Amino acid sequence: MLIFRKIFNFGPFRTSVSKSGVGFSWGLPGLRFGVSPNGRKYISVGIPGTGLYMIKYLDTFPNNNNQNSNNNNQKPISNIQKPKSNSKVTEPWWKQKNLMD
């Protein structure tokens, strides 16, 4: 697997160019705020010089999670239709067809 990424530093600002797009971030060593190439906002906290860090995304992914979070407060929709109740009593189908008396 071949991975391409180029990072440009301008003081506290960082621009990263990769196969998936361009991302921007700003901050100090160990704490950065940024926007990923697909538009997600994040906070990155790490130990400088070790390569150990964690990323916390601040928003949900625009296409998938937003729809799920909106649907969590709604009742599920059922495709099963309930039969309509008739007030009059009908005969069983076999009596209607004169199969049995």
Contact map, one row per residue, 1 for C-alpha under 8 A:
11100000000000000000000000000000000000000000000000000000000000000000000000000000000000000000000000000
11110000000000000000000000000000000000000000000000000000000000000000000000000000000000000000000000000
11111000000000000010000000000000000000000000000000000000000000000000000000000000000000000000000000000
01111100000000000110000000000000000000000000000000000000000000000000000000000000000000000000000000000
00111110000000011110000000000000000000000000000000000000000000000000000000000000000000000000000000000
00011111000000011100000000000000000000000000000000000000000000000000000000000000000000000000000000000
00001111100001111000000000000000000000000000000000000000000000000000000000000000000000000000000000000
00000111110001110000000000000000000000000000000000000000000000000000000000000000000000000000000000000
00000011111111100000000000000000000000000000000000000000000000000000000000000000000000000000000000000
00000001111111000000000000000000000000000000000000000000000000000000000000000000000000000000000000000
00000000111111000000000000000000000000000000000000000000000000000000000000000000000000000000000000000
00000000111111000000000001110000000000000000000000000000000000000000000000000000000000000000000000000
00000000111111100000000111100000000000000000000000000000000000000000000000000000000000000000000000000
00000011111111110000000111000000000000000000000000000000000000000000000000000000000000000000000000000
00000011100011111000011110000000000000000000000000000000000000000000000000000000000000000000000000000
00001111000001111100011100000000000000000000000000000000000000000000000000000000000000000000000000000
00001110000000111110111000000000000000000000000000000000000000000000000000000000000000000000000000000
00011100000000011111110000000000000000000000000000000000000000000000000000000000000000000000000000000
00111000000000001111100000000000000000000000000000000000000000000000000000000000000000000000000000000
00000000000000000111110000000000000011000000000000000000000000000000000000000000000000000000000000000
00000000000000001111111000000000000011000000000000000000000000000000000000000000000000000000000000000
00000000000000111101111100000000000110000000000000000000000000000000000000000000000000000000000000000
00000000000000111000111110000000011110000000000000000000000000000000000000000000000000000000000000000
00000000000011110000011111000000011110000000000000000000000000000000000000000000000000000000000000000
00000000000011100000001111100001111000000000000000000000000000000000000000000000000000000000000000000
00000000000111000000000111110001110000000000000000000000000000000000000000000000000000000000000000000
00000000000110000000000011111011100000000000000000000000000000000000000000000000000000000000000000000
00000000000100000000000001111111000000000000000000000000000000000000000000000000000000000000000000000
00000000000000000000000000111111000000000000000100000000000000000000000000000000000000000000000000000
00000000000000000000000000011111000000000001111100001000000000000000000000000000000000000000000000000
00000000000000000000000000111111100000000011110000000000000000000000000000000000000000000000000000000
00000000000000000000000011111111110000000011100000000000000000000000000000000000000000000000000000000
00000000000000000000000011100011111000001111000000000000000000000000000000000000000000000000000000000
00000000000000000000001111000001111100001111000000000000000000000000000000000000000000000000000000000
00000000000000000000001110000000111111111100000000000000000000000000000000000000000000000000000000000
00000000000000000000011100000000011111111100000000000000000000000000000000000000000000000000000000000
00000000000000000001111100000000001111110000000000000000000000000000000000000000000000000000000000000
00000000000000000001100000000000001111110000000000000000000000000000000000000000000000000000000000000
00000000000000000000000000000000001111111000000000000000000000000000000000000000000000000000000000000
00000000000000000000000000000000001111111100000000000000111110000000000000000000000000000000000000000
00000000000000000000000000000000111100111110000000000000111000000000000000000000000000000000000000000
00000000000000000000000000000000111100011111000000000011111000000000000000000000000000000000000000000
00000000000000000000000000000011110000001111100000000011110000000000000000000000000000000000000000000
00000000000000000000000000000111110000000111110000001111000000000000000000000000000000000000000000000
00000000000000000000000000000111000000000011111000001110000000000000000000000000000000000000000000000
00000000000000000000000000000110000000000001111100111100000000000000000000000000000000000000000000000
00000000000000000000000000000100000000000000111111111000000000000000000000000000000000000000000000000
00000000000000000000000000001100000000000000011111110000000000000000000000000000000000000000000000000
00000000000000000000000000000000000000000000001111100000000000000000000000000000000000000000000000000
00000000000000000000000000000000000000000000001111110000000000000000000000000000000000000000000000000
00000000000000000000000000000000000000000000011111111000000000000000000000000000000000000000000000000
00000000000000000000000000000000000000000000011101111100000000000000000000000000000000000000000000000
00000000000000000000000000000100000000000001111000111110000000000000000000000000000000000000000000000
00000000000000000000000000000000000000000001110000011111000000000000000000000000000000000000000000000
00000000000000000000000000000000000000000111100000001111100000000000000000000000000000000000000000000
00000000000000000000000000000000000000000111000000000111110000000000000000000000000000000000000000000
00000000000000000000000000000000000000011110000000000011111100000000000000000000000000000000000000000
00000000000000000000000000000000000000011110000000000001111100000000000000000000000000000000000000000
00000000000000000000000000000000000000011100000000000000111110000000000000000000000000000000000000000
00000000000000000000000000000000000000010000000000000000111111011100000000000000000000000000000000000
00000000000000000000000000000000000000010000000000000000001111111100000000000000000000000000000000000
00000000000000000000000000000000000000000000000000000000000111111100000000000000000000000000000000000
00000000000000000000000000000000000000000000000000000000000011111110000000000000000000000000000000000
00000000000000000000000000000000000000000000000000000000000111111111000000000000000000000000000000000
00000000000000000000000000000000000000000000000000000000000111111111100000000000000000000000000000000
00000000000000000000000000000000000000000000000000000000000111111111110000000000000000000000000000000
00000000000000000000000000000000000000000000000000000000000000111111111000000000000000000000000000000
00000000000000000000000000000000000000000000000000000000000000011111111100000000000000000000000000000
00000000000000000000000000000000000000000000000000000000000000001111111110000000000000000000000000000
00000000000000000000000000000000000000000000000000000000000000000111111111000000000000000000000000000
00000000000000000000000000000000000000000000000000000000000000000011111111100000000000000000000000000
00000000000000000000000000000000000000000000000000000000000000000001111111100000000000000000000000000
00000000000000000000000000000000000000000000000000000000000000000000111111100000000000000000000000000
00000000000000000000000000000000000000000000000000000000000000000000011111110000000000000000000000000
00000000000000000000000000000000000000000000000000000000000000000000001111111000000000000000000000000
00000000000000000000000000000000000000000000000000000000000000000000000001111100000000000000000000000
00000000000000000000000000000000000000000000000000000000000000000000000000111110000000000000000000000
00000000000000000000000000000000000000000000000000000000000000000000000000011111100000000000000000000
00000000000000000000000000000000000000000000000000000000000000000000000000001111100000000000000000000
00000000000000000000000000000000000000000000000000000000000000000000000000000111110000000000000000000
00000000000000000000000000000000000000000000000000000000000000000000000000000111111000000000000000000
00000000000000000000000000000000000000000000000000000000000000000000000000000001111100000000000000000
00000000000000000000000000000000000000000000000000000000000000000000000000000000111110000000000000000
00000000000000000000000000000000000000000000000000000000000000000000000000000000011111000000000000000
00000000000000000000000000000000000000000000000000000000000000000000000000000000001111100000000000000
00000000000000000000000000000000000000000000000000000000000000000000000000000000000111111000000000000
00000000000000000000000000000000000000000000000000000000000000000000000000000000000011111000000000000
00000000000000000000000000000000000000000000000000000000000000000000000000000000000001111100000000000
00000000000000000000000000000000000000000000000000000000000000000000000000000000000001111110000000000
00000000000000000000000000000000000000000000000000000000000000000000000000000000000000011111000000000
00000000000000000000000000000000000000000000000000000000000000000000000000000000000000001111101100000
00000000000000000000000000000000000000000000000000000000000000000000000000000000000000000111111100000
00000000000000000000000000000000000000000000000000000000000000000000000000000000000000000011111110000
00000000000000000000000000000000000000000000000000000000000000000000000000000000000000000001111111110
00000000000000000000000000000000000000000000000000000000000000000000000000000000000000000011111111111
00000000000000000000000000000000000000000000000000000000000000000000000000000000000000000011111111100
00000000000000000000000000000000000000000000000000000000000000000000000000000000000000000000111111100
00000000000000000000000000000000000000000000000000000000000000000000000000000000000000000000011111111
00000000000000000000000000000000000000000000000000000000000000000000000000000000000000000000011111111
00000000000000000000000000000000000000000000000000000000000000000000000000000000000000000000011001111
00000000000000000000000000000000000000000000000000000000000000000000000000000000000000000000001001111
